[in-house]
Amino acid sequence: MTDRLFEGQLALITGASRGIGAATAEALAAQGAHVILTARTAADLEQVEERIFAAGGTATIAPMDLTDGDSIARLAAAVAERWGRLDCLILNAAMLGTLTPVPAIDGKEFNRLLTLNVVAQQALIAAFDPLLRKSETGRLLAATSSVGQRPRAYWGAYGASKAALETLVLSYADEVANMTPIKVAIVDPGATRTLMRAKAFPGEDESTLKPPSAVADAVVELLRSGFDTGHRLVVPR
């Protein structure tokens, strides 16, 4: 017997090399899940993997560029071959882009932002949907931002990408609600001590912000709770 909540389960976390993604991976691993970590930088993923191993957990790293659709398909094929299912998919990876007035948005950067924040997320859902369906407790969580629901000056590009992501994810939630055991939720981490936050709010006093581990704990509690599909978790400051 074990008292670890997710013993024997398999979770995939994108953007897992630092911040909320890394903290969530470590928290799930501490509760018995085998975690697959994806991000672009192998060295950073290896550091997270080492911390997980040191704490008695297990992990597999998969360095990749999520804007490469072929990489996503290859990862899904590898997971299917090795494990045959996926219990939890956490869509955490995103880019902030430049905070600027809408007329000044750079088209090339906007295209890159939408490719990662929206197009790649749909590709991940498409690639791993068959594996989530093979789990008795399939869960999909997607990280969002308050600007996806409440537009803010200079945040038009990032906010538009998060609004689009929420529409995709909640549409998927509605599609699978009555046909599969899959549960889907949106997670708004709120103000958190991350590099993205520091880029968006330079000079902000970091001591006033919660650490990524607080968001990770909230995610673990959400997964433990048996939430209703379409749930929105807003992590308090």
Protein Blocks (a to p, Z undefined) as FASTA:
>chain_A
ZZbfkgoiacddehilgcjllmmmmmmmmnopacddddfblklmmmmmmmmmmnopacdd
ddddfklmklmmmmmmmmmmmnopafbdcdfbccebjaddfklpcfklmmmmmmmmmmmm
mmmmmmmmmmmmmpckbccdddddfklmmccehilmmmmmmmmmmmmmmmmmmmmmmmcm
bdcddddebjaddfklmmmmghiafklpccfklmmmmmmmmmmnopaehiacdddZZ
